[in-house]
Amino acid sequence: MKQTDQVIAYLYRHGAITPIDALQDLGIFRLAARIYDIEKQHGIEIPRRTVTAKSKKTGKTVKFTEYQWAKGLSHA
């Protein structure tokens, strides 16, 4: 299964995905690149939001992008 298909299936099942989800659960290191590929391939924009959280490891504030399921995105 292609990485883009894995991301689409994950979004369908879970509703959202973060870079750490993609790496830990799917082994995908470049999530933003796969999201870009999906948007170009399907002609839609994947909703996203910037999340601010505290790092469990360092205690510092970190920011990352969470991508969400888009209506009109078809899954296999």
Backbone torsions as a table, in degrees:
resi	resn	phi	psi	omega
1	MET	NA	135.2	179.2
2	LYS	-68.5	154.7	-179.5
3	GLN	-60.7	-38.2	179.1
4	THR	-62.9	-38.9	177.8
5	ASP	-65.6	-37.6	177.7
6	GLN	-63.7	-42.1	179.7
7	VAL	-65.5	-44.2	178.4
8	ILE	-60.0	-45.3	179.7
9	ALA	-63.1	-40.1	179.3
10	TYR	-64.6	-45.7	177.8
11	LEU	-59.5	-41.2	-179.8
12	TYR	-63.3	-45.1	-177.5
13	ARG	-72.3	-40.6	-171.0
14	HIS	-107.3	-17.0	179.3
15	GLY	87.4	-21.8	-179.3
16	ALA	-159.1	160.4	178.0
17	ILE	-147.5	142.4	175.7
18	THR	-116.5	165.2	178.1
19	PRO	-56.5	-37.3	179.8
20	ILE	-69.9	-35.4	174.6
21	ASP	-60.5	-47.1	-177.9
22	ALA	-61.2	-41.4	-179.0
23	LEU	-71.2	-49.6	-175.9
24	GLN	-71.4	-42.1	-173.8
25	ASP	-91.1	-29.2	-174.7
26	LEU	-119.0	-12.4	-177.5
27	GLY	73.6	22.6	-178.9
28	ILE	-100.9	117.9	-176.0
29	PHE	-87.0	-33.3	-175.1
30	ARG	-109.4	69.1	-177.4
31	LEU	-60.1	-43.2	-178.5
32	ALA	-58.8	-37.4	178.1
33	ALA	-66.7	-39.7	178.8
34	ARG	-68.9	-36.9	176.5
35	ILE	-62.5	-44.0	176.9
36	TYR	-57.4	-46.3	179.6
37	ASP	-60.7	-42.8	180.0
38	ILE	-63.5	-43.8	-179.7
39	GLU	-62.0	-42.7	179.5
40	LYS	-68.7	-42.6	-177.5
41	GLN	-65.9	-39.3	-175.0
42	HIS	-101.6	-7.6	178.0
43	GLY	67.2	31.2	179.2
44	ILE	-130.7	167.4	175.5
45	GLU	-107.8	126.9	177.7
46	ILE	-78.7	124.3	177.5
47	PRO	-62.1	143.8	-179.5
48	ARG	-145.3	157.5	175.0
49	ARG	-146.0	149.9	176.7
50	THR	-89.1	127.2	-179.4
51	VAL	-106.1	134.1	174.4
52	THR	-110.8	127.5	-178.0
53	ALA	-145.3	170.3	177.3
54	LYS	-98.3	129.7	178.9
55	SER	-66.2	130.2	177.4
56	LYS	-70.3	-26.0	-176.4
57	LYS	-83.7	-45.2	-174.3
58	THR	-108.8	-18.2	-177.2
59	GLY	81.1	-2.3	180.0
60	LYS	-84.1	157.9	176.4
61	THR	-75.9	133.0	179.5
62	VAL	-127.7	155.2	176.1
63	LYS	-125.1	141.9	176.1
64	PHE	-152.1	164.3	-178.7
65	THR	-98.4	135.3	173.0
66	GLU	-110.3	126.4	178.7
67	TYR	-99.8	140.5	-174.2
68	GLN	-120.0	159.1	178.1
69	TRP	-58.7	135.8	-179.8
70	ALA	-108.9	131.4	173.2
71	LYS	-61.9	139.4	-178.8
72	GLY	94.3	-5.8	177.3
73	LEU	-87.9	124.5	-178.5
74	SER	-93.3	143.0	177.8
75	HIS	-115.3	155.5	-177.6
76	ALA	-87.3	NA	NA
